[in-house]
Amino acid sequence: MSYVDGFVLPVPENKLEAYRVMSQAAGEIWMEHGALAYKECVGEDLNSEFANNSFPRIAGAQEGETVILAFIIYQSREHRDEVNAKVHQDPRMQCGDMKDLPFDCARMNYGGFTTLVDL
């Protein structure tokens, strides 16, 4: 079964294009180093009447922010660890000052997941 790294984070709407550019570049690096898929999705329909918690609430989104749901798919946890080691050593991933990013890293939610169903 595959393995997935998942991310949920708030991004200021006025920085969404800068986030897209950054994510596009990062995704290309992850794919180059062996990830099976790399997706960055921007919230569009986030107010569900069927859930106790909404993505904006989970992400801590504030006025003027939207929510990003991102995920990277790997063959296995071991494959994830190999790919991430290569990505983190890639000089293109060395970002300067973290405060210059188009989102607040401290508000990003992250986890690694073993696939339960894969159709």
N, C-alpha and C positions, 0 to 999 in steps of 0.2 A: 504494500500500500504506500501511497505517496505521503509526503510530509509537507506541512504548510506553515509558513511564518505569516502571522496576521497582525495588522496594525489598524488602529482607529485613532484619529487625531483631528482636532479642530484647526482650520486654516482661515485666516482673515480673507473675506471675499475679495478685497482689493489686492491681495497677494496671490490669488489663485493662478494667474498666468505664470508668475515667477515659480510657483510650486510645480506647475506642470512641466516647465522647462527643466527644472532640477530633477524631477522624477523621471522624465524621459531619458535624461543622461544616465541616471542611476540604473534604471531598468535595462538599458543597453549593456551596461557593465555587468549586471547580474546575469543576463542572458549569455553574454560572451564567456562568462566563467562557469556556465553549466546549468543555471536554473532552467526548469522546464517551462515556466510561465511567470510573468510579472504583470500585475494589474494594479492600477491606481484608479479608484472610482470616487466621483464626487457626489455627495448626497443630492437627491432630487425629490424624493417622496419620503420624508422622514417623520411624519406625524401619524403613526399608526394607532388606531383605536383598539387594536388587538394585543398590544404589548404593554407590560407594566413600565418598562423603561424604553425611552426612545434613544436613537443614536446621538442626537444633540446632547441629551442629558448624560449619557455614558461618557461622551467625549468632553463634557464640560464646555460645550460651545456657548459663546456669549453673543450678544447682539453684533451683527456684522460679520459673523463667522459661519462657515459651512463645515461639514464633516467629510473627511476622507476615509474610505475603507480601502485598505491596500492589502495585497497578499502576494506571496511568492511561493511557487510550488516546486518541490524537489522530489527526487526518487525515494529518499528515505531521510531519516534524521542524520545518519552518517554522511550522506551526500550533501545535506544542508550545511553541516559543519565544514566539509571540504570546500564547498562553494563560498561560504561566508569568509573562510580564512583567506581565500584568494581575493575576494572583493575588498576586504579590509586592508590588504597589503597593496592594492592597486593604487598607484599615485594619483589617479584621477578622482579617487574617493576622499582624498585628503582635503577637507574643506577648511577654510580659514576660521575665522571667529564664528562660533555657534550663534551669536546674537544676530548675525547677518542672514541667517536662514529665513525663508518665508513662513516659518511656523515656529512654535515654541516646543523644543524637544522635551521639556519637562512635562508637557501635557499630552504626550504621545502614549498610547496604550499598546502593548505588544505582548505576543505570546507565540509559542511554537505548538503546533497541533498535529497529532497523528490522525490520519484520515480514517473515518469510520465507515462512510459510504462513498464509493467512487464509481459513478455511472458514466 
